[in-house]
Amino acid sequence: MVPTEHFLSSLLEVPVEALLLGFGALVLCLNLYASVKLLRSGLYDRQQKRTQGVLIWLVPLFGSILVLVVMSGQQTRSGPAKPTRSDEDGYSLKYSGWGPGADGRTRGGGDGGGGDGGGGG
């Protein structure tokens, strides 16, 4: 086992070039992540995406963080896309009249009436 003093002293002996290379790789990964997330986003039109992409790459660390924060704020305000529940056939239950309604009760009933078993007429 390595003593703590030896480990810390060897950690401080890391060349500056290696630290800069690691930091550069981290910034590059963050920029790539922000760029891909921006391109896949449906929040902005083409011109806005282009402008934000330029910001990401011209101001590497701060630009990517800024774009990611703004995008997450926009998604929070508009709300995340909520998938609809589907049955085996892929038919959306949201529009079929079956399943829980807004009040929590089950809609439908199959008799064309008010769900009381009568004819509905």
All heavy atoms as an XYZ file, in Angstrom:
887
protein
N       0.850     -1.172      0.000
C       0.000      0.000      0.000
C       0.898      1.238      0.000
O       1.918      1.291      0.660
C      -0.916      0.000      1.227
C      -1.967      1.070      1.134
S      -2.976      1.196      2.617
C      -4.239      0.040      2.307
N       0.478      2.280     -0.741
C       1.268      3.506     -0.868
C       0.910      4.450      0.266
O      -0.261      4.714      0.507
C       0.979      4.181     -2.233
C       1.744      5.483     -2.364
C       1.282      3.242     -3.358
N       1.899      4.972      0.975
C       1.599      5.946      2.027
C       0.980      7.204      1.425
O       1.244      7.576      0.298
C       2.960      6.255      2.650
C       3.880      5.202      2.182
C       3.314      4.633      0.937
N       0.165      7.879      2.213
C      -0.539      9.067      1.750
C       0.416     10.166      1.338
O       0.217     10.830      0.330
C      -1.487      9.576      2.860
O      -2.325      8.511      3.270
C      -2.330     10.724      2.367
N       1.491     10.362      2.083
C       2.454     11.417      1.766
C       3.083     11.180      0.397
O       3.255     12.110     -0.386
C       3.530     11.498      2.834
C       3.020     11.976      4.174
C       4.108     11.918      5.232
O       5.291     11.723      4.876
O       3.764     12.063      6.406
N       3.439      9.936      0.122
C       4.050      9.622     -1.164
C       3.059      9.835     -2.306
O       3.419     10.345     -3.353
C       4.580      8.186     -1.165
C       5.216      7.791     -2.451
N       6.403      8.349     -2.885
C       4.830      6.924     -3.410
C       6.724      7.832     -4.054
N       5.783      6.962     -4.396
N       1.822      9.457     -2.097
C       0.791      9.625     -3.124
C       0.575     11.103     -3.429
O       0.512     11.510     -4.576
C      -0.521      8.974     -2.681
C      -1.652      9.198     -3.639
C      -1.692      8.548     -4.863
C      -2.676     10.072     -3.330
C      -2.729      8.754     -5.749
C      -3.725     10.291     -4.208
C      -3.748      9.628     -5.426
N       0.456     11.925     -2.379
C       0.232     13.360     -2.587
C       1.421     14.024     -3.253
O       1.258     14.863     -4.138
C      -0.098     14.050     -1.260
C      -1.448     13.695     -0.649
C      -1.610     14.376      0.705
C      -2.572     14.098     -1.578
N       2.611     13.656     -2.875
C       3.782     14.267     -3.492
C       3.909     13.847     -4.953
O       4.305     14.641     -5.793
C       5.052     13.925     -2.715
O       5.318     12.540     -2.775
N       3.564     12.604     -5.253
C       3.621     12.171     -6.655
C       2.510     12.823     -7.474
O       2.675     13.084     -8.658
C       3.533     10.649     -6.755
O       2.268     10.197     -6.325
N       1.388     13.130     -6.843
C       0.295     13.809     -7.533
C       0.690     15.236     -7.888
O       0.342     15.743     -8.949
C      -0.958     13.815     -6.659
C      -2.233     14.364     -7.279
C      -2.664     13.500     -8.454
C      -3.337     14.414     -6.246
N       1.446     15.870     -7.013
C       1.890     17.240     -7.259
C       2.994     17.305     -8.310
O       3.278     18.369     -8.851
C       2.358     17.889     -5.958
C       1.267     18.097     -4.902
C       1.883     18.641     -3.625
C       0.198     19.041     -5.418
N       3.594     16.189     -8.616
C       4.656     16.146     -9.612
C       4.134     15.900    -11.022
O       4.920     15.700    -11.938
C       5.673     15.072     -9.241
C       6.439     15.389     -7.971
C       7.351     14.261     -7.554
O       7.484     13.286     -8.307
O       7.929     14.362     -6.464
N       2.836     15.921    -11.211
C       2.261     15.710    -12.541
C       2.650     16.894    -13.413
O       2.511     18.051    -13.006
C       0.714     15.593    -12.459
C       0.098     15.550    -13.834
C       0.330     14.379    -11.656
N       3.160     16.641    -14.604
C       3.567     17.736    -15.476
C       2.383     18.639    -15.851
O       1.249     18.177    -15.993
C       4.115     17.036    -16.722
C       4.325     15.624    -16.333
C       3.434     15.339    -15.171
N       2.670     19.909    -15.987
C       1.644     20.889    -16.333
C       1.027     20.548    -17.685
O      -0.179     20.718    -17.894
C       2.254     22.313    -16.344
C       1.253     23.334    -16.846
C       2.754     22.681    -14.973
N       1.819     20.026    -18.590
C       1.315     19.663    -19.920
C       0.217     18.606    -19.822
O      -0.780     18.657    -20.538
C       2.453     19.156    -20.816
C       3.479     20.202    -21.173
C       4.554     20.343    -20.107
O       4.651     19.468    -19.213
O       5.281     21.348    -20.168
N       0.400     17.656    -18.914
C      -0.596     16.604    -18.742
C      -1.895     17.175    -18.178
O      -2.991     16.773    -18.594
C      -0.066     15.506    -17.835
N      -1.774     18.103    -17.235
C      -2.975     18.741    -16.686
C      -3.717     19.541    -17.746
O      -4.944     19.485    -17.844
C      -2.605     19.636    -15.498
C      -2.111     18.934    -14.243
C      -1.652     19.952    -13.208
C      -3.194     18.041    -13.672
N      -2.965     20.299    -18.546
C      -3.590     21.082    -19.614
C      -4.230     20.179    -20.668
O      -5.310     20.480    -21.179
C      -2.558     22.010    -20.265
C      -2.086     23.178    -19.405
C      -0.984     23.953    -20.117
C      -3.251     24.079    -19.053
N      -3.574     19.085    -20.975
C      -4.132     18.136    -21.936
C      -5.424     17.529    -21.399
O      -6.415     17.406    -22.130
C      -3.110     17.037    -22.242
C      -3.501     16.045    -23.324
C      -3.658     16.748    -24.667
C      -2.467     14.947    -23.422
N      -5.446     17.168    -20.128
C      -6.662     16.617    -19.521
C      -7.790     17.633    -19.486
O      -8.947     17.319    -19.786
N      -7.468     18.873    -19.134
C      -8.474     19.935    -19.112
C      -8.999     20.200    -20.521
O     -10.202     20.383    -20.726
C      -7.875     21.205    -18.512
C      -8.853     22.334    -18.414
C      -9.872     22.298    -17.478
C      -8.763     23.421    -19.264
C     -10.795     23.338    -17.385
C      -9.673     24.464    -19.185
C     -10.694     24.428    -18.244
N      -8.111     20.210    -21.501
C      -8.526     20.404    -22.902
C      -9.453     19.291    -23.380
O     -10.433     19.542    -24.079
N      -9.141     18.072    -22.987
C      -9.997     16.940    -23.366
C     -11.368     17.054    -22.715
O     -12.390     16.755    -23.343
C      -9.324     15.626    -22.971
N     -11.390     17.508    -21.468
C     -12.664     17.695    -20.777
C     -13.515     18.769    -21.461
O     -14.717     18.584    -21.684
C     -12.405     18.070    -19.316
C     -13.634     18.309    -18.449
C     -14.362     17.001    -18.210
C     -13.234     18.936    -17.127
N     -12.875     19.881    -21.830
C     -13.591     20.962    -22.513
C     -14.083     20.489    -23.885
O     -15.212     20.784    -24.283
C     -12.689     22.215    -22.639
C     -13.309     23.252    -23.546
C     -12.427     22.806    -21.261
N     -13.256     19.741    -24.589
C     -13.657     19.212    -25.893
C     -14.882     18.302    -25.768
O     -15.837     18.414    -26.548
C     -12.497     18.451    -26.534
C     -12.792     17.797    -27.880
C     -13.014     18.854    -28.949
C     -11.662     16.864    -28.265
N     -14.875     17.425    -24.776
C     -16.025     16.529    -24.562
C     -17.282     17.318    -24.215
O     -18.370     17.005    -24.708
C     -15.709     15.515    -23.467
S     -14.513     14.276    -23.955
N     -17.143     18.336    -23.381
C     -18.291     19.160    -23.021
C     -18.832     19.904    -24.240
O     -20.047     19.981    -24.441
C     -17.911     20.145    -21.916
C     -19.043     21.017    -21.385
C     -20.119     20.163    -20.717
C     -18.511     22.051    -20.405
N     -17.953     20.426    -25.079
C     -18.391     21.109    -26.300
C     -19.100     20.153    -27.253
O     -20.113     20.511    -27.851
C     -17.205     21.753    -27.006
C     -16.798     23.063    -26.395
O     -17.329     23.472    -25.372
N     -15.837     23.722    -27.007
N     -18.554     18.965    -27.408
C     -19.205     17.977    -28.275
C     -20.578     17.604    -27.746
O     -21.553     17.504    -28.501
C     -18.329     16.729    -28.416
C     -17.092     16.887    -29.288
C     -16.220     15.644    -29.197
C     -17.482     17.165    -30.723
N     -20.678     17.391    -26.442
C     -21.952     17.045    -25.827
C     -22.976     18.163    -26.042
O     -24.115     17.910    -26.435
C     -21.757     16.773    -24.334
C     -23.050     16.540    -23.594
C     -23.743     15.343    -23.734
C     -23.578     17.518    -22.762
C     -24.934     15.129    -23.059
C     -24.772     17.313    -22.087
C     -25.442     16.122    -22.244
O     -26.632     15.913    -21.593
N     -22.555     19.408    -25.801
C     -23.468     20.540    -25.973
C     -23.880     20.688    -27.435
O     -25.044     20.977    -27.732
C     -22.813     21.828    -25.473
N     -22.958     20.459    -28.354
C     -23.269     20.579    -29.782
C     -24.271     19.528    -30.225
O     -25.230     19.831    -30.938
C     -21.992     20.467    -30.613
O     -21.113     21.514    -30.322
N     -24.061     18.299    -29.806
C     -24.977     17.218    -30.194
C     -26.352     17.457    -29.583
O     -27.383     17.307    -30.258
C     -24.405     15.842    -29.766
C     -25.437     14.747    -29.887
C     -23.177     15.517    -30.596
N     -26.394     17.851    -28.330
C     -27.664     18.127    -27.668
C     -28.391     19.278    -28.357
O     -29.603     19.236    -28.542
C     -27.420     18.442    -26.193
C     -28.662     18.429    -25.358
C     -28.291     18.240    -23.905
C     -29.480     18.358    -23.018
N     -30.201     17.134    -22.826
N     -27.651     20.297    -28.775
C     -28.235     21.435    -29.480
C     -28.789     21.009    -30.835
O     -29.907     21.388    -31.205
C     -27.181     22.528    -29.655
C     -27.602     23.773    -30.426
C     -28.675     24.536    -29.654
C     -26.406     24.660    -30.700
N     -28.038     20.212    -31.578
C     -28.490     19.778    -32.905
C     -29.724     18.884    -32.830
O     -30.580     18.937    -33.709
C     -27.362     19.046    -33.634
C     -26.207     19.933    -34.089
C     -25.088     19.086    -34.674
C     -26.679     20.966    -35.098
N     -29.831     18.078    -31.797
C     -30.976     17.179    -31.645
C     -32.195     17.862    -31.024
O     -33.277     17.306    -31.018
C     -30.599     15.974    -30.793
C     -29.628     15.064    -31.484
C     -29.348     13.847    -30.663
N     -28.448     12.951    -31.378
C     -27.971     11.841    -30.880
N     -28.303     11.472    -29.662
N     -27.178     11.084    -31.589
N     -31.993     19.057    -30.511
C     -33.068     19.776    -29.843
C     -34.082     20.302    -30.854
O     -33.721     20.760    -31.930
C     -32.487     20.941    -29.048
O     -33.519     21.765    -28.576
N     -35.339     20.257    -30.486
C     -36.394     20.817    -31.315
C     -36.845     22.182    -30.816
O     -37.872     22.688    -31.251
N     -36.085     22.769    -29.899
C     -36.489     24.027    -29.291
C     -36.183     25.239    -30.155
O     -36.823     26.271    -30.012
C     -35.776     24.204    -27.941
C     -36.126     23.194    -26.862
C     -35.228     23.394    -25.653
C     -37.580     23.325    -26.472
N     -35.180     25.140    -31.034
C     -34.710     26.311    -31.756
C     -34.784     26.091    -33.264
O     -34.704     24.970    -33.740
C     -33.263     26.623    -31.362
C     -33.070     26.764    -29.881
C     -32.360     25.817    -29.157
C     -33.617     27.830    -29.191
C     -32.186     25.941    -27.794
C     -33.454     27.958    -27.824
C     -32.735     27.008    -27.136
O     -32.582     27.129    -25.789
N     -34.879     27.208    -33.998
C     -34.830     27.097    -35.454
C     -33.371     27.033    -35.901
O     -32.441     27.080    -35.094
C     -35.581     28.254    -36.116
C     -34.971     29.617    -35.827
O     -33.842     29.673    -35.316
O     -35.634     30.622    -36.126
N     -33.167     26.912    -37.201
C     -31.836     26.694    -37.759
C     -30.871     27.836    -37.409
O     -29.720     27.603    -37.068
C     -31.981     26.539    -39.262
C     -30.775     26.079    -39.957
C     -31.106     25.834    -41.405
N     -29.946     25.384    -42.125
C     -29.948     25.073    -43.381
N     -31.055     25.161    -44.071
N     -28.857     24.679    -43.974
N     -31.326     29.076    -37.542
C     -30.460     30.221    -37.270
C     -30.050     30.286    -35.794
O     -28.900     30.565    -35.476
C     -31.156     31.525    -37.681
C     -30.311     32.767    -37.467
C     -29.004     32.743    -38.262
O     -28.971     32.269    -39.387
N     -27.931     33.231    -37.669
N     -30.988     29.995    -34.895
C     -30.654     30.006    -33.468
C     -29.645     28.912    -33.136
O     -28.731     29.119    -32.343
C     -31.916     29.823    -32.637
C     -32.816     31.040    -32.628
C     -34.130     30.754    -31.917
O     -34.727     29.695    -32.099
N     -34.590     31.703    -31.115
N     -29.823     27.740    -33.742
C     -28.873     26.648    -33.503
C     -27.485     27.022    -34.019
O     -26.478     26.744    -33.375
C     -29.349     25.364    -34.176
C     -30.508     24.707    -33.468
C     -30.883     23.421    -34.151
C     -32.049     22.762    -33.455
N     -32.399     21.475    -34.046
N     -27.432     27.663    -35.167
C     -26.150     28.073    -35.726
C     -25.459     29.080    -34.800
O     -24.267     28.954    -34.508
C     -26.347     28.683    -37.112
C     -25.039     29.040    -37.792
C     -25.238     29.608    -39.181
N     -25.886     28.606    -40.027
C     -26.895     28.883    -40.863
N     -27.359     30.104    -40.962
N     -27.416     27.938    -41.591
N     -26.214     30.063    -34.332
C     -25.653     31.087    -33.451
C     -25.144     30.474    -32.146
O     -24.044     30.795    -31.678
C     -26.713     32.166    -33.142
O     -27.174     32.716    -34.377
C     -26.154     33.258    -32.277
N     -25.927     29.587    -31.558
C     -25.506     28.958    -30.306
C     -24.326     28.017    -30.527
O     -23.462     27.877    -29.667
C     -26.678     28.233    -29.661
C     -27.709     29.209    -29.129
C     -28.840     28.519    -28.406
O     -28.828     27.320    -28.191
N     -29.834     29.293    -28.013
N     -24.286     27.353    -31.684
C     -23.140     26.493    -32.003
C     -21.855     27.286    -32.128
O     -20.791     26.857    -31.666
N     -21.941     28.472    -32.745
C     -20.774     29.349    -32.834
C     -20.334     29.773    -31.435
O     -19.137     29.784    -31.126
C     -21.085     30.577    -33.732
C     -20.015     31.643    -33.600
C     -21.237     30.144    -35.181
N     -21.281     30.081    -30.579
C     -20.959     30.465    -29.198
C     -20.247     29.326    -28.475
O     -19.265     29.553    -27.762
C     -22.240     30.854    -28.444
C     -22.077     31.220    -26.978
C     -21.297     32.521    -26.844
C     -23.420     31.349    -26.304
N     -20.714     28.108    -28.665
C     -20.098     26.941    -28.009
C     -18.627     26.829    -28.394
O     -17.764     26.607    -27.546
C     -20.851     25.647    -28.373
C     -22.208     25.610    -27.687
C     -20.035     24.413    -28.005
C     -23.105     24.474    -28.160
N     -18.319     26.997    -29.670
C     -16.955     26.737    -30.131
C     -16.044     27.956    -30.064
O     -14.825     27.805    -30.022
C     -16.983     26.131    -31.527
C     -17.534     24.743    -31.452
C     -18.801     24.346    -31.739
C     -16.852     23.577    -30.986
N     -18.949     23.001    -31.490
C     -17.767     22.507    -31.037
C     -15.556     23.326    -30.539
C     -17.427     21.216    -30.657
C     -15.209     22.033    -30.179
C     -16.143     20.997    -30.227
N     -16.602     29.176    -30.050
C     -15.750     30.354    -29.919
C     -15.396     30.666    -28.467
O     -14.341     31.222    -28.184
C     -16.407     31.582    -30.557
C     -16.376     31.633    -32.083
C     -17.020     32.916    -32.581
C     -14.958     31.509    -32.617
N     -16.290     30.346    -27.557
C     -16.043     30.543    -26.120
C     -16.215     29.168    -25.477
O     -17.237     28.889    -24.856
C     -17.036     31.572    -25.525
C     -16.641     31.942    -24.113
C     -17.137     32.811    -26.397
N     -15.218     28.288    -25.634
C     -15.403     26.867    -25.356
C     -16.080     26.479    -24.056
O     -17.159     25.913    -24.087
C     -13.989     26.300    -25.426
C     -13.267     27.212    -26.314
C     -13.862     28.566    -26.070
N     -15.524     26.747    -22.933
C     -16.105     26.235    -21.693
C     -17.371     26.989    -21.316
O     -18.422     26.388    -21.074
C     -15.076     26.331    -20.559
C     -15.507     25.782    -19.213
C     -15.772     24.287    -19.309
C     -14.451     26.055    -18.166
N     -17.317     28.301    -21.311
C     -18.460     29.099    -20.877
C     -19.608     29.045    -21.887
O     -20.770     29.049    -21.499
C     -18.022     30.547    -20.621
C     -16.990     30.644    -19.544
C     -15.681     30.994    -19.850
C     -17.303     30.357    -18.231
C     -14.719     31.071    -18.856
C     -16.345     30.427    -17.227
C     -15.049     30.791    -17.546
N     -19.283     28.996    -23.170
C     -20.327     28.925    -24.191
C     -21.136     27.644    -24.089
O     -22.370     27.662    -24.162
N     -20.464     26.514    -23.908
C     -21.178     25.241    -23.816
C     -22.011     25.167    -22.544
O     -23.149     24.692    -22.564
C     -20.207     24.064    -23.902
O     -19.229     24.156    -22.898
N     -21.469     25.657    -21.442
C     -22.243     25.655    -20.194
C     -23.459     26.559    -20.326
O     -24.570     26.186    -19.934
C     -21.359     26.074    -19.002
C     -20.332     24.987    -18.707
C     -22.199     26.359    -17.768
C     -19.297     25.369    -17.672
N     -23.271     27.741    -20.911
C     -24.382     28.670    -21.087
C     -25.481     28.070    -21.958
O     -26.671     28.127    -21.616
C     -23.881     29.977    -21.703
C     -24.933     31.038    -21.973
C     -25.528     31.544    -20.666
C     -24.344     32.183    -22.769
N     -25.109     27.462    -23.070
C     -26.103     26.861    -23.967
C     -26.841     25.720    -23.271
O     -28.070     25.611    -23.370
C     -25.437     26.389    -25.276
C     -26.368     25.514    -26.093
C     -24.988     27.590    -26.100
N     -26.134     24.882    -22.534
C     -26.787     23.770    -21.833
C     -27.742     24.275    -20.754
O     -28.839     23.731    -20.591
C     -25.742     22.828    -21.229
C     -24.955     21.985    -22.234
C     -23.795     21.270    -21.543
C     -25.859     20.994    -22.935
N     -27.353     25.311    -20.034
C     -28.223     25.856    -18.986
C     -29.471     26.476    -19.603
O     -30.593     26.256    -19.125
C     -27.447     26.883    -18.120
C     -28.382     27.694    -17.252
C     -26.424     26.174    -17.267
N     -29.296     27.242    -20.682
C     -30.457     27.869    -21.337
C     -31.384     26.799    -21.907
O     -32.605     26.895    -21.775
C     -29.990     28.852    -22.434
C     -31.147     29.292    -23.300
C     -29.318     30.050    -21.805
N     -30.816     25.764    -22.513
C     -31.654     24.691    -23.072
C     -32.425     23.963    -21.982
O     -33.594     23.639    -22.162
C     -30.796     23.704    -23.865
C     -30.410     24.223    -25.224
S     -29.327     23.126    -26.158
C     -30.081     21.544    -25.962
N     -31.790     23.708    -20.845
C     -32.502     23.002    -19.774
C     -33.602     23.884    -19.206
O     -34.661     23.390    -18.835
C     -31.543     22.553    -18.678
O     -31.089     23.653    -17.927
N     -33.374     25.194    -19.140
C     -34.415     26.113    -18.678
C     -35.586     26.169    -19.642
O     -36.738     26.225    -19.231
N     -35.306     26.130    -20.938
C     -36.367     26.141    -21.940
C     -37.182     24.854    -21.877
O     -38.389     24.867    -21.990
C     -35.775     26.301    -23.352
C     -35.183     27.648    -23.621
C     -36.252     28.717    -23.751
O     -37.358     28.450    -24.184
N     -35.914     29.925    -23.359
N     -36.517     23.714    -21.695
C     -37.227     22.442    -21.610
C     -38.078     22.380    -20.359
O     -39.156     21.814    -20.370
C     -36.239     21.278    -21.639
C     -35.618     21.083    -22.990
C     -34.566     19.995    -22.987
O     -34.085     19.574    -21.943
N     -34.196     19.547    -24.164
N     -37.604     22.962    -19.265
C     -38.366     22.949    -18.019
C     -39.627     23.782    -18.162
O     -40.697     23.385    -17.729
C     -37.507     23.488    -16.862
O     -36.334     22.696    -16.769
C     -38.250     23.449    -15.557
N     -39.507     24.956    -18.800
C     -40.677     25.821    -18.960
C     -41.713     25.205    -19.884
O     -42.893     25.264    -19.630
C     -40.250     27.178    -19.514
C     -40.161     28.206    -18.422
C     -39.954     29.564    -18.966
N     -38.514     29.778    -18.990
C     -37.860     30.411    -19.936
N     -38.508     30.927    -20.937
N     -36.573     30.548    -19.889
N     -41.262     24.600    -20.980
C     -42.219     24.011    -21.913
C     -42.652     22.634    -21.450
O     -43.630     22.093    -21.942
C     -41.613     23.931    -23.315
O     -40.507     23.060    -23.324
N     -41.933     22.063    -20.520
C     -42.259     20.743    -20.004
C     -41.674     19.676    -20.900
O     -41.610     19.831    -22.112
N     -41.202     18.591    -20.325
C     -40.650     17.521    -21.132
C     -41.754     16.837    -21.929
O     -42.918     16.838    -21.535
C     -40.037     16.573    -20.099
C     -40.789     16.848    -18.845
C     -41.186     18.298    -18.901
N     -41.371     16.287    -23.052
C     -42.338     15.557    -23.868
C     -42.790     14.323    -23.101
O     -41.981     13.543    -22.615
C     -41.703     15.151    -25.190
N     -44.092     14.165    -22.967
C     -44.637     13.025    -22.233
C     -45.194     12.021    -23.221
O     -46.107     12.329    -23.979
C     -45.745     13.488    -21.292
C     -45.246     14.413    -20.225
C     -46.358     14.874    -19.330
C     -45.812     15.849    -18.310
N     -46.840     16.430    -17.500
N     -44.627     10.824    -23.249
C     -45.141      9.823    -24.172
C     -46.526      9.354    -23.753
O     -46.866      9.341    -22.576
C     -44.119      8.683    -24.066
C     -43.497      8.859    -22.735
C     -43.533     10.327    -22.441
N     -47.333      9.012    -24.735
C     -48.665      8.501    -24.434
C     -48.580      6.999    -24.258
O     -47.752      6.334    -24.862
C     -49.658      8.830    -25.565
O     -49.152      8.265    -26.779
C     -49.820     10.318    -25.723
N     -49.452      6.470    -23.421
C     -49.498      5.036    -23.186
C     -50.165      4.362    -24.373
O     -51.156      4.848    -24.887
C     -50.312      4.783    -21.913
C     -49.927      3.526    -21.211
C     -50.684      3.418    -19.944
N     -52.082      3.128    -20.283
C     -53.057      3.060    -19.406
N     -52.806      3.271    -18.150
N     -54.285      2.790    -19.772
N     -49.628      3.263    -24.842
C     -50.191      2.566    -25.999
C     -50.477      1.121    -25.647
O     -49.863      0.545    -24.766
C     -49.220      2.605    -27.177
O     -48.953      3.922    -27.558
N     -51.424      0.538    -26.382
C     -51.685     -0.882    -26.191
C     -50.799     -1.678    -27.140
O     -49.936     -1.139    -27.810
C     -53.168     -1.201    -26.405
C     -53.632     -0.876    -27.817
O     -52.812     -0.490    -28.672
O     -54.832     -1.011    -28.069
N     -51.001     -2.982    -27.258
C     -50.143     -3.838    -28.066
C     -50.149     -3.456    -29.543
O     -49.185     -3.640    -30.245
C     -50.570     -5.310    -27.941
C     -50.597     -5.860    -26.533
C     -51.902     -5.544    -25.823
O     -52.982     -5.629    -26.436
O     -51.839     -5.174    -24.648
N     -51.254     -2.953    -30.045
C     -51.354     -2.611    -31.462
C     -50.705     -1.271    -31.782
O     -50.640     -0.884    -32.942
C     -52.820     -2.562    -31.899
C     -53.511     -3.888    -31.694
O     -52.861     -4.933    -31.845
O     -54.706     -3.866    -31.386
N     -50.257     -0.536    -30.779
C     -49.656      0.753    -31.004
C     -50.672      1.873    -31.089
O     -50.331      3.012    -31.356
N     -51.941      1.577    -30.863
C     -52.978      2.601    -30.908
C     -52.942      3.383    -29.623
O     -52.952      2.833    -28.543
C     -54.350      1.942    -31.094
C     -55.480      2.924    -31.233
C     -55.678      3.620    -32.413
C     -56.340      3.157    -30.179
C     -56.709      4.516    -32.528
C     -57.373      4.057    -30.293
C     -57.563      4.737    -31.465
O     -58.577      5.632    -31.580
N     -52.864      4.681    -29.724
C     -52.738      5.504    -28.540
C     -54.014      5.468    -27.718
O     -55.093      5.750    -28.215
C     -52.423      6.942    -28.941
O     -52.425      7.758    -27.809
N     -53.877      5.143    -26.444
C     -55.027      5.109    -25.555
C     -55.476      6.510    -25.169
O     -56.564      6.696    -24.651
C     -54.700      4.311    -24.295
C     -54.414      2.831    -24.526
C     -53.991      2.182    -23.222
C     -55.611      2.124    -25.092
N     -54.629      7.493    -25.436
C     -54.958      8.865    -25.090
C     -56.198      9.334    -25.841
O     -57.003     10.071    -25.313
C     -53.776      9.767    -25.433
C     -53.991     11.222    -25.108
C     -52.749     12.027    -25.444
C     -52.956     13.484    -25.150
N     -51.787     14.270    -25.496
N     -56.348      8.916    -27.090
C     -57.449      9.381    -27.911
C     -58.532      8.326    -28.133
O     -59.466      8.558    -28.856
C     -56.922      9.842    -29.268
C     -55.934     10.952    -29.125
C     -54.585     10.725    -29.342
C     -56.338     12.213    -28.721
C     -53.670     11.751    -29.185
C     -55.434     13.241    -28.562
C     -54.104     13.006    -28.801
O     -53.215     14.016    -28.646
N     -58.388      7.152    -27.516
C     -59.332      6.078    -27.789
C     -60.600      6.160    -26.946
O     -61.560      5.477    -27.220
C     -58.657      4.716    -27.552
O     -58.389      4.549    -26.177
N     -60.598      6.983    -25.914
C     -61.760      7.061    -25.048
C     -61.707      6.075    -23.898
O     -62.609      6.013    -23.093
N     -60.639      5.287    -23.821
C     -60.475      4.322    -22.743
C     -59.362      4.780    -21.833
O     -58.483      5.512    -22.219
C     -60.138      2.931    -23.298
C     -61.303      2.341    -24.013
C     -61.564      2.414    -25.335
C     -62.379      1.640    -23.436
N     -62.724      1.801    -25.636
C     -63.262      1.299    -24.479
C     -62.719      1.252    -22.146
C     -64.427      0.597    -24.267
C     -63.882      0.551    -21.953
C     -64.719      0.228    -23.002
N     -59.382      4.311    -20.631
C     -58.342      4.657    -19.676
C     -58.823      5.767    -18.766
O     -59.929      6.273    -18.897
N     -57.988      6.161    -17.835
C     -58.411      7.174    -16.873
C     -58.556      8.537    -17.527
O     -57.762      8.928    -18.366
C     -57.290      7.174    -15.842
C     -56.120      6.587    -16.530
C     -56.656      5.673    -17.577
N     -59.601      9.231    -17.139
C     -59.817     10.584    -17.623
C     -59.122     11.574    -16.719
O     -58.365     11.214    -15.827
N     -59.370     12.846    -16.946
C     -58.726     13.889    -16.165
C     -59.142     13.817    -14.698
O     -58.397     14.194    -13.816
C     -59.063     15.258    -16.741
N     -60.355     13.310    -14.456
C     -60.842     13.241    -13.086
C     -60.472     11.922    -12.396
O     -60.868     11.687    -11.275
C     -62.359     13.444    -13.057
C     -63.107     12.428    -13.894
O     -62.456     11.558    -14.518
O     -64.349     12.503    -13.940
N     -59.704     11.053    -13.101
C     -59.271      9.799    -12.495
C     -60.231      8.652    -12.731
O     -59.926      7.521    -12.445
N     -61.437      8.944    -13.229
C     -62.391      7.866    -13.484
C     -62.132      7.281    -14.868
O     -61.609      7.937    -15.745
C     -63.822      8.399    -13.417
C     -64.171      8.864    -12.010
C     -65.606      9.261    -11.923
N     -65.849     10.393    -12.825
C     -67.036     10.913    -13.059
N     -68.090     10.416    -12.468
N     -67.180     11.920    -13.870
N     -62.576      6.037    -15.073
C     -62.389      5.376    -16.353
C     -63.456      5.842    -17.324
O     -64.636      5.888    -17.001
C     -62.472      3.843    -16.179
O     -61.484      3.458    -15.232
C     -62.233      3.140    -17.479
N     -62.974      6.211    -18.525
C     -63.910      6.626    -19.571
C     -64.330      5.409    -20.373
O     -63.754      4.348    -20.283
C     -63.230      7.629    -20.497
C     -62.934      8.927    -19.813
C     -62.319      9.862    -20.787
N     -61.095      9.263    -21.316
C     -60.005      9.923    -21.626
N     -59.991     11.211    -21.493
N     -58.949      9.312    -22.080
N     -65.280      5.609    -21.229
C     -65.725      4.535    -22.101
C     -66.843      3.757    -21.445
O     -67.573      4.245    -20.620
N     -66.959      2.527    -21.798
C     -68.005      1.699    -21.235
C     -68.540      0.761    -22.296
O     -69.100     -0.261    -21.998
N     -68.378      1.112    -23.549
C     -68.701      0.201    -24.633
C     -70.149      0.194    -25.043
O     -70.505     -0.378    -26.059
N     -71.070      0.833    -24.306
C     -72.475      0.763    -24.674
C     -72.926      2.017    -25.376
O     -74.098      2.134    -25.723
C     -73.331      0.476    -23.424
C     -73.228      1.614    -22.400
O     -72.450      2.550    -22.583
O     -73.947      1.491    -21.400
N     -72.035      2.961    -25.586
C     -72.417      4.179    -26.279
C     -73.184      5.141    -25.390
O     -73.570      6.197    -25.839
N     -73.400      4.767    -24.186
C     -74.165      5.631    -23.278
C     -73.280      6.275    -22.256
O     -72.106      6.526    -22.496
N     -73.824      6.533    -21.140
C     -73.120      7.215    -20.082
C     -72.284      6.328    -19.201
O     -71.867      6.749    -18.152
N     -72.075      5.087    -19.577
C     -71.275      4.180    -18.781
C     -72.057      3.504    -17.694
O     -71.510      2.872    -16.820
N     -73.409      3.638    -17.737
C     -74.231      3.046    -16.691
C     -74.861      1.734    -17.137
O     -75.657      1.164    -16.423
C     -75.332      4.028    -16.268
C     -76.224      4.430    -17.443
O     -75.945      3.995    -18.596
O     -77.175      5.170    -17.214
N     -74.477      1.245    -18.317
C     -75.026     -0.017    -18.812
C     -76.283      0.178    -19.635
O     -76.755     -0.730    -20.276
N     -76.828      1.362    -19.640
C     -78.029      1.636    -20.415
C     -77.692      1.933    -21.863
O     -76.547      1.887    -22.279
N     -78.712      2.245    -22.628
C     -78.531      2.504    -24.048
C     -77.991      3.875    -24.340
O     -77.572      4.158    -25.444
N     -77.984      4.752    -23.399
C     -77.453      6.085    -23.601
C     -78.422      7.007    -24.283
O     -78.075      8.082    -24.721
N     -79.635      6.620    -24.423
C     -80.548      7.438    -25.187
C     -81.544      8.093    -24.380
O     -81.942      9.102    -24.101
